[in-house]
Amino acid sequence: MKQRIQINNVDFSYKGKTELAVEDVSLQINERNILLVTGSAGAGKTTLCRLINGAIPHFFEGEYAGDVLLEGKSITGDFSTMGEIAVLVGYVGQDPASQLICPTVEDEIAFALENFGTSPEETNREVEEQLKETGLTRYRNKNPHTLSGGEQQLCVIAAFLASKQGIMILDEPTSNIDPIGSARVFDIIIKKLEAQNMTPIIVEHKIDILAPLVNRMVVIDKGKIIFDGPPRKVLQNTEELTKIGIRVPQMVLLWKELKDLGVEFNKVPITVDEMATCLRPLLKRGIKVDPIEEAKGHSSTETVIKAENLSHTYPDGTLAIKDCSLTIKKGEFVGIVGQNGSGKTTLVKHFNALLHPTKGKVCVMGNDIGDFTADKMASTVGYCFQNPDDQIFKDKVKDELAFGPKNVGLSEEEIEKMVEMAAHRMEISDFLDVDPFTLSLGERTRVAVASVVAMNPEILIVDEPTTGQDYLRGDEIMRLVKEFNDRGATCIVITHDMQLCAKWVDRLIVTKEGRIFLDGTTREVFSQGEALETTNLHPPPITRLGQKLKQWLPENVLSVEEMADHIKTILGGNKIEA
Amino acid sequence: MKLKFDPRTLVFLYFVVFFVGTMVYDFLWDLLLMVTPLAIVIYLRNVSIKKVLGPLTLTVSLLAIILFVANFLYYPLSRPIFNEEYQFLIGNRLLFTLDGFTFGLQIVLRFVTILLMMACLTEVIPVSELVDVFHKIKLPESLVLALGIGLSYIPVFITELGDIQDAQQARGWRIKTRNPIKKGKAWAPLLVPAIKSSMRRSELLAASMESRGFRSGFKRVSRKKWKFGKLDYIYIFFLICIALVAIIYGNWGAKVAHWTFTGDVIKGILEVL
């Protein structure tokens, strides 16, 4: 088998930093490998990619030791620029807007081919093929920057597939695409690359989707490779992986729970279908378990947000939300989910007067928001945006936290108290004198949430707090928001992460094409799997397993522990050999 | 119907429209010489005028009012527009005059025409074709790419600035002071994140370009083959004629090319009224 990449004992630290981004990394990748690289945020995954595409040392400077060979040629000895290496290695990063160079979608797809000197006829043929494959034909003459986040990512992927380099690195290429869309894109990419004998290296947190598609999995932690092997084998180390912030597929966690009960399977099931196949013969021997009784709804009767027939049309004529009516009670923890462009953000921007209804009415704490501006609402409704870097501008965390309270006119004494309280609640008290730009993304997100919490709002809205974070950090932010909620605040979280919703959120609102499509307790909404799939969303895998085996299992299970308990009940607690 | 012109033809149109705008002062002649060639391209390329002009309506109206009032009051000649009892005087200075009115109206109409024509041109010649022309005229590759990226980055930057403004407003930010120095400082919550994000993005863009095989000084093979067609030749001939008319009337000071033609028309209408 042909060796494509050979990394020999590489150490690297970025210029100006003392700690090593990767340490003593050695890895051989051959042409048959379909490789998944995973690890917590900041573990060194992107640095590993940069070592392979030559961005290190040819673009990013720093201390470099060891060597990387591509098809037998040394990156430092045989290549002098990244442009030369690009003929062998393609790279797709996680932020599509930072990779779009050309004025139209078709120019973008052709860019690398034109650089490689491909004939115009072949380039045009390839452009047509990729436009068709990715469904972007109708946008061919549009500026790619004007497309939605998901479409931009498809454009970058199309450009990448067209260029046909032997080694293809994809660094979280579907971060802006909804769950079902991501699965489809990965399926297309892997099939296409395999057919063309190319070697894909995929860096991802979405192990649920990718583990069944790849044949090798590498786990990095603190710059070192800690696991390397077939996914089924690597994923068996559930405790170690969870500890370092990796989201182990729920089916593997269930396998582990069942194993502890004495249930053994021939292989570790990764997908819902595999687990259903393994469980079916066992469950046939038992009796059906009743659905889980829903806990009582929220006890508060005080309405904090009331929207009546709310519609919003943007100045360019886009009708983003249509005739939405909803009521949110004091102290509720609400999740808002829906595919890209379904109106989630437009809806919540009405709750703090960043937008005003073009039709209908929104009342917050009994006041019509039509009479307010966003800055006037700031002390009542805190709104934390998706990207913490959109708001951080001070050079000390404590000044950043004091910005909001100062704007709403608190005294110096009160500001100090609020800053301390917010830092304590978001667990960033140790960073108060630190420059926020030197913190990691997870820490910066906590600073951003804290800067809103510092105004002690009665309603807290957090937009996509888990984007770009690993499981552990996403979970941590949700826990901190939940703690704020437990103190009596009403919390609203917009997210794509169904497993975190299942774990933390009491009520779920699903938006579809600008309307409220589903609204109920998290358990009620997730039990409507088929309806949810029409919005390109899935219930969590563990819920889907219950729905797949509904003859025996409840359809509204939300956690692995609940599912294990049900299976245990069916099996009567006896040890059974499968 | 969307007919293909060679992008070089359209860039020539840019120059001719600009040339007419500088050479010919009279509004009606401006209108004729600018709108005619542009209308042909707009019709042949099926460009949506509504899309171009819609967002400009408010800005253009405001500017038009300011310009009209300023020029109406400023014009120094003294032919009264109204009967003596309706004249408005400050000290001995006569403010409302017939010449002032026609001059003000002409300035506004001319300004609006030039502005709208330029806006239409940006829609008629997409950035991609402009970049192609830069390629054709052999500008250095890195400069062409920088121009292309800069032009297509504008909408991203506007969206990002909007997001940053929303994020800061949600934390109670607004400019409360009238002091210009304090006002400048008050923009920091918008500018610092915007600049940091642009710097980070430019580094990632550069890395992305290199990782897709772009090398300075390396010859790219363009997939597009632009060729002058019959339509281009006919249209360029027409544009040259327009430019000649502008030179003749503009340069030799014929009555039609100066302020007086439209002025006389307006005054004629007023007199009839």
Interface residues (C-beta under 8 A of the other chain):
Chain A: N53 G54 A55 H58 F59 F60 T81 M82 G83 E84 I85 A86 V87 V89 G90 Y91 G93 D95 A97 S98 Q99 L100 I101 C102 P103 T104 D107 A110 F111 A112 L113 E114 N115 F116 G117 T118 S119 P120 T123 N124 V127 N141 N143 P144 H145 T146 A159 S163 P315 K349 N352 L354 T373 A374 D375 A378 S379 V381 G382 Y383 C384 F385 N387 D389 D390 Q391 I392 F393 F403 G404 N407 V408 F437 S451 V452 M455
Chain B: P55 P126 V127 S128 V131 L145 G148 I149 L151 S152 Y153 P155 V156 E160 D163 I164 D166 A167 Q168 Q169 A170 R171 G172 W173 R174 A188 P189 V192 P193 K196 S197 R200 R201 L204 L205 A206 A207 S208 M209 E210 S211 R212 G213 F214 R215 F218 K219 R220 V221 S222 R223 K224 K225
